[in-house]
C-alpha cells in the first residue's frame, strides 16, 4: 500500500484478514453515523452528496499531495474508476433521499439487502460459480429484513404509508448501487492504490453532479451553492471522518476480505444507526420488538459468515 507513510500508516498496509475484519467493523460504526448526519443536514439529497464527495475528495487529494503520492491512471482506467465514483454518488443520493422521505430506520434497515445483490453480481464480475452459502446467508438477511420491516410498518406512527414505501424503494435502489460499487472496486483494488482510487472516485462524482446541476439549470443560481451555516459542522464531519477516512479504508480492507463479506458486515450499520437515531431523535425513530428480532437475525448472519470464511489462526 503506497498511500500511507511508513511511520503512522504502514501498519495498515500489513493488515491481515483478522485485522482487516476489525477495521471493517470500526468503519461500519463510523458509517452508522452517516444516516444521523444526513438527517441533521438540511440540504436536499443531491446537494448533500455533492458537498460530501467534493469536500471528501478534496481532503484525500490534499493529503496525497502533501505525501507526494499522487498517481496517474491510464485514460481507460480513469474512465472506469470515474464511472464507479458516479455509481457511489447515485447510491448516496438514493440513500439520503430515502432518509429524507422516511427516516433513518427504514433507510438503513432496507440497505441491509446489499449482500443479496452482491451474491448474484459477484460471480458474474469475478467469473466464478454461484456460492450457495452466500445465497443462503443472503436469504437469512432477507428474512431478518422482512421481520424488521413488517413490524415497523405496523408500528410506525410518524410516517404515512406513502412515505414509508417510498423510503423502502429508494433504499433498495441504493442497495443495488452499493453492490455494484463494492464488487467493481474489489477488482480495482487488486492493482491500484486505495487512496488514489478514492481521490478519483469522489472528485469524479463531484464533477458529474456539478455538470448535472448546470444541465438542470440549478447550477446557474448562486443560492443553489449556498450551504446554511448550521450545516457546515455536520458536512465537515461527514466529509472528513465518514467519507475520506471511512471510504478509503473500506476499499483497503477489500485486499483481504471478499465483497460479500464486506457488504455482509456492513449490515451492522443499521443496528448502530437505528440505536443512535432512537437516542437522538426519539419518537421519530421509535423501535419496536420486531426490530430486535430482525436485528438478531442480521447480526447472526454476520457472525455465521465470519465463522465460515475466516480461517483459524495459526501459531
Secondary structure, 3 states (H helix, E strand, C coil): CCCCCCCCCHHHHCCCHHHHHHHHHHHHHHHHHHHHHHHHCCCCHHHHHHHHHHHHHHHHHHHHHHCCCCCCCCHHHHHHHHHHHHHHHHHHHHHHHHHHHCCHHHHHHHHCCHHHHHHHHHHHHHCCCCCHHHHHHHHHHHHHHHHHHHHHHHHCCCCCHHHHHHHHHHHHHHHHHHHHHHHHHHHHCCCCCHHHHHHHHHHHHHHHHHHHHHHHCHHHCHHHHCCCHHHHHHHHHHHHHHHHHHHHHHHHHHHCCCHHHHHHHCCHHHHHHHHHHHHHHHHHHCCCHHHHHHHHHHHHHHHHHHHHHCCCCCC
